[in-house]
Amino acid sequence: MSGKKVVAVRNFDFVSKPGYSWFRRHWLHFRYSRMLRKADLVVVPSQKVADDAVKYYFVPKERIRIGLSAADESESHGADSHLSAEIIP
């Protein structure tokens, strides 16, 4: 599969907020690490989330764009509803 990899991130709440089990916190960290490392572009809803991406996952600032994303507009509240990735041909 070729094309640009775009990842939309809603937030990184699991990093600093209570309410996540040890397993869930580490599983999400693993998933985000892998997705963000492979992404050509990361779309976030705010400057705070952009700063967290740089702080916690070392995403280069030039690969981050602030704006609305599919993750923000999603009404689903499934287990991984805050994870979103898209391949653009």
Residue pairs with C-beta under 8 A, 6 or more apart in sequence:
1 87
2 89
3 87
3 88
3 89
4 40
4 41
4 87
4 88
5 38
5 39
5 40
5 41
5 85
5 86
5 87
5 88
6 39
6 40
6 41
6 42
6 43
6 85
6 86
6 87
6 88
7 35
7 36
7 39
7 41
7 42
7 43
7 84
7 85
7 86
8 42
8 43
8 44
8 69
8 70
8 71
8 72
8 84
8 85
8 86
9 32
9 36
9 42
9 43
9 44
9 49
9 53
9 69
9 71
9 82
9 83
9 84
10 45
10 49
10 69
10 71
10 72
10 82
10 84
11 45
11 49
11 52
11 82
12 32
12 49
12 52
12 53
12 56
13 82
14 20
14 24
14 25
14 28
14 29
15 25
15 29
15 52
15 56
20 28
28 83
31 80
31 83
32 57
32 83
33 57
35 83
35 85
36 42
36 53
36 57
36 59
37 57
39 59
39 63
39 85
40 63
41 63
41 64
41 65
42 53
42 59
42 63
42 64
42 65
43 64
43 65
43 66
43 67
43 69
44 50
44 53
44 64
44 65
44 66
44 69
45 66
45 67
45 68
45 69
45 71
45 72
46 66
47 66
50 61
50 64
50 66
53 59
53 64
54 60
54 61
54 64
69 84
70 84
70 86
71 81
71 82
71 83
71 84
74 81
74 84
